[in-house]
Structures are given as structure tokens and as C-alpha cells.
Amino acid sequence: MKLIIIGAGPAGYTAAFTAAKAKWEVLLFTNHNLGGVCLNEGCIPTKSLLEDSFHLYKTQLMDNELNPIKSVIPVYQHKSDVQLELQTNLEKALIASKVQVIHSKVHFISNTEVMDHEGHRYTADKFLICTGAKPSSFIQIDGALTSYEVLDQPITSKQSILIIGAGVIGVELASFLRMMSHEVTLIELAPRILSQVPKEAAQTLDRELKRMGIQIFTNTKVDSYTKDSHYHIEFNNETHEYDQVIIATGRIANTNSLQLQNTDIETERGYIKVNSNFETSVKNIYACGDVAGSIQLAHVASDQAEQLIHHLIDNTEILNKIIPYVIYTPLQIAYAGLSEEKAKELNINYKVKKVLFNSIAKQKIKINTRAYLKCLINENYEMIGCEIVSSEASELISTCLVIMENKLDCREIHKTVYAHPSLSEVFKDISFEL
């Protein structure tokens, strides 16, 4: 079996490894650095910068004379070092798996054939499109930066910065830039930041960002702007001046270079349409991850690709799994399953169990104590949803997934021995009074 994969992000390289393990012949095309957006412009650089800036920020709280902006170059250098090491390790692993990596743009010339930038043609038994998504904006402001540009090039002097869009990318960038000592303003068209996040969690983070000194305006849009040595942005009937503007208002499928017009592949709102088995409207052409309009998370793309290849190998059923969502701010948000809002909408009977971290010894070591774990528990004492607000929410959410996926009885959770001191001790309290 010969498989051509277009795109070397989480979906692409996961599919390549899985297919190669089954002894398929795999050609992996990429016109980008290995790892895709996640490794090069998204997950990894964002989290590296956030981690380092948070350490500087904590130090600043104890030493008012420290100016984190002075450390911006080594912070970005560490980010680049991490990326290079991960790229190198990924390349070595692909070579070891006998995946043929071709660094070239490639486009379809028919439903059964693709061509690289040198004119070489390739056919295969199956094709998998994993080209991801890229920043998009409903507003155009001359010289404004995208998230990609912010993550690539350090801002080396203290500036006043406006970020348009308070979704995940917007709040993560706002957190990083504020911790690096910039003056940050965040505006959002929706009534609240993180409109897709459980309401209480989003409101908690809103308060935390404001406590850090970030200005936030919701129900707000840019009415007009002018630019000279500064940006003069009009919103809420006032003109505001900024050194820099960053647009973080959305993403769109990255399909421009594929020349899909040469195929019968159908799209919807720019994304490739797929069925429940990730097959496009063309037999033996598949799409996974962001390009297929799915939840735009690296771990979702990886899981889809792995499930798809196993399905193609031995007809393994593709499952709808519980997806964890994480916002990587100093006070992190993680959630999975049903939110209270969704449970009410579906008229599902549930009980809320909310546990504060105030009594958890490990939390006292952290700067921020505005932390909680909230679980939705059904009449069978199964956890059907959870949200965590904590400095380590990204690590704790996996425990909730194990509980939910295995439909464990929440009355029994306290019987597990949890390490002390650790934030995981919060799970001991879930089963109390159930």
C-alpha cells in the first residue's frame, strides 16, 4: 500500500508513523519545517515563551527593579532551541521509520495524481491531506502583526500593544506580552473573552488578566484607524494610541497551494468536507486535522490521523472521544465533556461538585490561588464534564479524562493514594458528600 501525505504537522507525521509501522510505503510532502504550525508557529513556541516569561514575571513580583523585556532575546533563543531539537528528533524518527520526506510544495493535477514544484508526478493508492490552517482576519490594518510574526520576532523595547480578538490565541499572546512588561489592551467583539469556554472559567481568567494589568474591552470593534509613527485606533467612541497592533481573530484552512480545482474534492467555508471516516468526496483521498474543519487542536489532529490509518488497515471503528481543551495562561483553564451551559441546554440531570484549591498545600506555593475544579456528575455518579482553573490545569485534566472515558464511580475516587504535596490531591475531595 502506497500513501501520500501532504503536510507534516501532528496529523501528517502521526499518520506517517502509523502507516510505516504497518509496512506501507509512505511519502510525506511538506513545504514547511517538520512539525507544521504546532511546532513552528503555534503550540510549542507559544508555550515555551509563556513558560519562560512566567518565570521572569514571578521574579518581577519579588524584585520591582527587574525589567523582563531585557531578557526577551534569551527567551526567544530558548524557544528556537526547543523547536530545533524537536524538529531534529522528528526528522530522525521519520528516517528511522523509513518514511520518505520530500521538502516541496505539491498540488493535485487530478483525483489520482500530484505534482511537486519541480514537475515530478506522483501517484498512490491513497492520499491524506493534513495542511492545517493559517491566520485569517475580518479586519485589515496596515502593518499589524499576526500571531506567527509575534512568536517569530521579539519585540525588544517596551511598547503599548493592542490585540484584536480575545479567543485562545489572543489571551495567550496578551499574557506573554504583559509578563514581558508591555502595556497590553485586548478587545473582543463578543460579550466576553473566550466565548467558547465555560462561562465561570472565562470570567475567572478575565479577572486574573485584569489583575495583571491587561485592559480588556468586550462588545467592542475597531471603528477606524490611522497610522503614522503610532496607530490611532478608534473604538467605543474614543481614539486610542498604540505602538503596535496584533490581529488574532481567527483561522482558515490552508488549501490555496493544493489546487483543489483540479479535483472533485468538495469544500465548505474553505475547509475540506469529510465524512465520519475522514474521506473526502473523492474516493481514497482523506483529510484530517484543521484543514478538515475539525477542532483546531494538535492532539485532535494526531488522534484523527492515527484512527484513520488503523481504520484503513483493518477497518477499526473510528471513535468520538472526549476532547481536552486547554488555555495556557499563567492561570490555566482546562475543560472536557459537557459544560453547565450545554448540560442545561440538553436537559441532562446533573449535580455540580466544585472543589477549591485553597486547602491544597501545593497550591499555596503558587502565586495565584484563584483555582478550582468543577465537575458535573450524573445520576449514576459518573463525571460527564469538568473544568479546571489552576496554574497546572493542563496536567490535571488528563485525570478527569481517565475518569470520564472509563465511566468511573466518582464516589470511589478518594480511595486512590495521591502524592503529597501535589495539586492532584484536589481529586480526593470530589467524592465527598456525593
C-alpha positions in Angstrom: 0.0 0.0 0.0 1.4 3.4 -1.0 0.3 6.5 0.9 1.0 10.1 0.0 0.6 12.6 2.9 0.6 16.3 2.3 1.5 18.3 5.4 4.0 17.3 8.2 2.2 18.7 11.2 0.8 16.5 14.0 -1.8 14.8 11.7 0.7 14.3 8.9 3.6 12.8 10.9 1.3 10.7 13.1 -0.2 9.2 10.0 3.2 8.6 8.6 4.5 6.8 11.6 1.3 4.7 11.9 1.3 3.7 8.3 5.0 3.0 8.2 4.7 0.7 11.2 2.2 -1.3 9.1 4.9 -1.6 6.3 3.2 0.8 4.0 5.2 2.9 1.6 4.8 6.5 2.8 5.7 9.7 1.0 5.4 12.8 3.3 5.4 16.1 1.5 6.0 19.4 3.3 6.9 22.9 2.1 7.4 23.9 5.8 9.7 22.9 8.6 8.7 19.5 10.0 6.1 19.7 12.8 3.8 22.0 11.0 2.1 25.0 12.6 2.1 23.4 16.1 5.9 23.1 16.3 6.8 26.2 14.3 4.2 28.9 14.8 1.7 27.6 17.4 1.7 25.3 20.4 5.4 24.8 21.0 6.7 28.4 20.6 3.7 29.8 22.4 4.2 27.5 25.4 7.9 28.0 25.5 7.6 31.8 25.6 4.8 31.6 28.2 6.8 29.3 30.4 10.0 31.5 30.4 8.1 34.8 30.7 6.1 33.4 33.6 9.4 32.7 35.5 10.5 36.2 34.8 7.1 37.6 35.9 7.2 35.7 39.2 10.7 37.1 39.8 9.5 40.6 39.0 6.8 40.3 41.6 9.6 39.8 44.2 12.0 42.4 42.6 10.4 45.6 41.4 13.6 46.6 39.6 13.6 43.7 37.2 12.6 44.5 33.6 11.7 41.3 31.8 12.0 43.0 28.4 15.7 42.9 28.9 15.5 39.1 28.8 13.5 38.9 25.6 16.4 37.7 23.4 17.4 34.7 25.5 13.7 33.9 26.0 13.3 33.7 22.2 16.6 31.9 21.8 15.4 29.2 24.2 12.2 28.9 22.2 14.2 28.5 19.0 16.5 25.9 20.6 13.5 23.9 21.7 11.9 24.0 18.2 15.2 22.9 16.6 15.7 20.0 18.9 12.1 18.8 18.4 12.4 19.2 14.6 15.7 17.3 14.6 14.3 14.5 16.7 11.2 14.3 14.5 13.3 14.0 11.3 15.5 11.3 12.8 12.4 9.3 13.8 10.8 9.6 10.3 14.1 8.4 8.7 14.2 5.5 11.1 10.7 4.6 10.2 11.6 4.6 6.5 9.2 7.5 5.7 10.3 9.3 2.6 10.2 13.0 3.4 10.0 15.3 0.4 10.5 19.0 1.1 8.5 20.5 -1.6 5.2 22.2 -2.4 2.8 19.7 -4.0 -0.5 20.1 -5.8 -3.2 17.9 -7.3 -3.3 17.7 -11.1 -6.2 15.2 -10.9 -8.1 12.9 -8.5 -5.2 10.4 -8.6 -2.0 12.3 -9.2 0.0 15.1 -7.6 3.0 17.2 -8.8 5.8 18.8 -6.9 7.4 22.2 -7.6 10.0 20.6 -9.9 7.3 19.0 -12.1 7.7 15.4 -10.7 4.5 13.5 -10.7 3.4 11.0 -8.0 0.5 8.6 -7.7 -0.5 6.5 -4.7 -3.2 4.1 -3.5 -4.4 6.7 -1.0 -3.8 10.4 -0.3 -4.1 12.2 3.0 -4.3 16.0 3.2 -3.1 17.5 6.5 -2.1 21.0 5.6 -3.7 22.7 8.6 -4.9 26.2 8.9 -3.5 29.7 8.9 -4.4 33.1 10.5 -7.3 34.9 9.0 -8.9 38.2 9.7 -12.1 40.1 9.1 -10.2 43.4 9.6 -7.2 44.7 7.7 -4.8 47.1 9.4 -1.6 48.1 7.6 1.4 46.8 9.4 -0.5 44.8 12.0 1.2 41.6 13.2 -0.2 38.1 13.1 0.5 35.6 15.9 3.1 33.9 13.7 5.1 37.1 13.5 4.9 37.8 17.2 6.1 34.3 18.0 9.0 34.6 15.5 10.4 38.0 16.2 10.9 39.5 19.7 9.7 43.0 20.5 12.8 44.4 22.1 11.5 47.6 23.6 8.6 48.3 25.9 5.5 49.1 23.9 1.8 49.7 24.1 0.1 46.9 22.2 -3.4 46.4 21.1 -4.6 42.8 20.5 -7.8 42.4 18.4 -9.5 39.1 19.3 -9.8 37.5 22.8 -10.0 33.9 21.8 -7.4 31.4 22.8 -4.6 32.9 20.7 -5.4 36.4 21.8 -5.4 35.8 25.6 -2.3 33.6 25.4 -0.4 36.4 23.5 -1.8 39.0 25.9 -0.5 37.0 28.9 3.0 36.6 27.4 3.4 40.2 26.3 2.2 41.6 29.6 4.6 39.3 31.5 7.4 40.7 29.3 6.4 44.2 30.7 4.4 45.6 27.7 1.3 47.6 28.1 -1.4 45.4 26.7 -5.0 46.1 25.6 -7.3 43.3 24.5 -10.6 43.9 22.6 -13.2 41.4 21.7 -16.4 41.7 19.6 -18.3 39.1 21.7 -19.8 39.8 25.1 -16.9 38.1 26.9 -13.5 36.7 26.3 -13.1 33.1 25.3 -16.7 32.8 24.2 -16.4 29.0 23.6 -15.0 28.3 27.1 -17.2 27.5 30.1 -18.5 30.8 31.4 -17.2 30.7 35.0 -13.8 29.7 33.9 -13.6 32.5 31.3 -14.8 35.1 33.9 -12.2 33.9 36.4 -9.4 34.3 33.8 -10.9 37.7 32.8 -10.4 38.9 36.4 -6.9 37.4 36.5 -5.8 39.1 33.3 -7.1 42.5 34.6 -5.2 41.9 37.8 -2.1 41.5 35.8 -2.7 44.9 34.3 -4.2 43.9 30.9 -7.0 46.2 29.7 -10.0 44.3 28.3 -12.9 45.6 26.3 -15.7 43.3 25.2 -18.6 44.1 22.9 -16.1 46.2 21.1 -14.9 46.5 17.5 -12.4 48.7 15.7 -14.4 51.6 14.0 -11.5 53.2 12.2 -7.8 53.8 12.4 -5.0 56.0 11.1 -1.3 55.3 11.2 1.8 57.5 11.5 4.6 56.7 13.9 1.9 55.1 16.0 -1.5 53.5 15.5 -4.6 55.7 16.3 -7.4 53.2 16.8 -11.0 54.3 17.3 -13.3 52.1 19.3 -16.1 52.8 21.8 -16.3 56.4 20.5 -12.7 57.2 21.6 -9.3 57.2 19.9 -6.6 55.2 21.5 -2.9 55.3 20.6 -0.7 52.2 20.4 2.8 51.3 19.3 1.8 48.0 17.7 -1.4 46.1 16.8 -1.8 42.3 16.7 -4.7 40.6 15.0 -5.9 37.3 16.5 -9.3 37.0 15.0 -9.5 33.6 13.5 -8.0 30.9 11.2 -8.8 29.5 7.8 -7.9 26.2 6.1 -4.6 26.2 4.4 -5.5 24.8 0.9 -4.5 27.6 -1.5 -1.5 25.7 -2.9 -3.2 22.4 -3.3 -5.1 23.4 -6.5 -8.2 21.5 -5.5 -10.0 22.8 -8.5 -8.2 20.1 -10.4 -10.1 17.5 -8.3 -13.6 16.7 -7.3 -12.9 17.4 -3.7 -15.7 19.4 -2.1 -15.1 22.2 0.4 -17.3 24.2 2.8 -16.4 27.6 4.1 -12.9 27.0 2.8 -12.5 23.7 4.7 -12.3 20.3 3.1 -15.5 18.3 3.6 -15.1 14.8 5.0 -17.4 12.0 6.2 -17.2 10.3 9.6 -14.2 8.3 8.3 -12.3 11.4 7.2 -12.8 10.5 3.5 -13.4 13.4 1.1 -15.9 13.5 -1.8 -13.2 11.7 -3.8 -12.6 8.0 -3.1 -9.2 7.3 -1.5 -8.5 10.9 -0.7 -8.7 11.8 3.0 -8.3 14.8 5.2 -7.5 15.2 8.9 -7.0 18.0 11.4 -7.6 21.7 11.0 -7.9 21.6 7.2 -11.0 19.4 7.5 -12.7 21.9 9.8 -12.3 19.9 12.9 -11.5 21.2 16.4 -8.2 23.1 15.8 -6.0 21.3 18.3 -2.8 19.4 17.7 -3.8 16.4 19.8 -7.1 16.2 17.9 -5.3 16.1 14.6 -2.9 13.4 15.8 -5.7 11.2 17.1 -7.8 11.6 13.9 -4.8 10.6 11.8 -3.9 7.6 13.9 -7.5 6.4 14.0 -7.8 6.9 10.2 -4.8 4.8 9.4 -5.9 2.0 11.7 -9.3 2.1 10.1 -7.7 1.8 6.6 -5.5 -1.1 7.7 -8.1 -3.3 9.4 -11.4 -1.4 9.4 -11.0 -0.4 13.1 -14.0 1.7 14.1 -13.3 5.5 14.4 -14.5 6.7 17.8 -15.7 10.0 19.0 -13.5 10.6 22.0 -13.7 13.2 24.8 -11.5 16.1 23.9 -9.5 18.1 26.4 -9.2 21.9 25.8 -6.5 24.0 27.5 -5.8 27.7 27.6 -2.1 28.2 28.5 -2.2 31.4 30.5 -0.5 31.9 33.9 -3.8 30.8 35.4 -4.6 28.0 33.1 -8.0 26.8 32.0 -8.7 23.2 31.0 -12.0 21.6 30.3 -13.6 18.5 28.8 -17.0 16.9 28.4 -20.2 18.9 29.0 -20.2 22.4 30.4 -23.0 23.5 32.7 -24.4 25.6 29.9 -24.5 22.6 27.5 -25.9 20.2 30.1 -28.8 22.6 30.7 -29.4 23.0 27.0 -29.6 19.2 26.6 -31.8 19.0 29.7 -29.5 16.5 31.4 -29.8 15.9 35.1 -26.5 16.6 36.9 -25.0 17.6 40.1 -22.2 20.1 40.4 -19.3 19.4 42.6 -16.9 22.3 42.9 -13.7 22.0 44.9 -11.5 25.0 45.7 -7.7 24.6 45.8 -7.4 26.8 48.9 -6.8 23.8 51.1 -4.3 22.2 48.8 -0.8 22.6 50.2 0.9 22.7 46.8 -1.4 25.5 45.6 -0.1 27.7 48.5 3.4 27.6 46.8 1.9 29.1 43.7 1.4 32.8 43.3 -2.2 32.6 42.3 -4.8 30.8 44.5 -7.9 31.6 42.4 -8.1 27.9 41.5 -10.9 25.4 41.4 -12.0 22.1 40.0 -15.7 21.8 38.9 -17.2 18.5 37.9 -20.6 17.7 36.5 -21.8 14.3 37.9 -24.9 12.5 36.6 -27.4 10.3 38.5 -25.1 7.3 38.0 -22.3 9.2 39.8 -20.3 9.4 36.5 -18.4 12.5 35.6 -19.8 13.9 32.4 -18.0 17.2 32.4 -15.2 19.1 34.1 -13.4 22.4 34.2 -10.2 23.2 36.0 -8.8 26.7 36.7 -5.3 26.3 38.0 -1.7 27.0 37.2 -1.4 23.3 36.4 -4.8 22.7 34.8 -3.1 21.3 31.6 -1.6 18.5 33.7 -4.7 17.8 35.8 -7.2 17.5 33.0 -5.9 14.0 32.0 -7.1 12.5 35.3 -10.6 13.8 34.5 -10.4 12.2 31.1 -9.5 8.8 32.6 -12.4 9.1 35.0 -14.9 10.1 32.2 -13.7 7.7 29.5 -13.9 4.8 31.9 -17.2 5.9 33.4 -15.7 5.6 36.9 -17.9 5.9 40.0 -17.0 9.3 41.5 -17.8 8.0 45.0 -14.7 5.8 44.7 -12.1 8.4 43.5 -10.9 9.2 47.0 -9.7 5.7 47.5 -6.7 6.4 45.2 -3.5 7.4 47.0 -2.4 10.9 45.7 1.1 12.2 46.2 1.6 14.9 48.8 2.2 17.7 48.2 0.6 17.8 44.8 -2.3 19.6 43.1 -3.7 16.2 42.2 -4.9 15.9 45.9 -7.8 18.0 44.8 -9.4 14.9 43.3 -9.7 13.4 46.8 -12.4 15.9 47.6 -14.6 15.1 44.6 -16.3 12.1 46.2 -17.1 13.8 49.5 -20.8 14.3 50.1 -21.9 12.6 46.9 
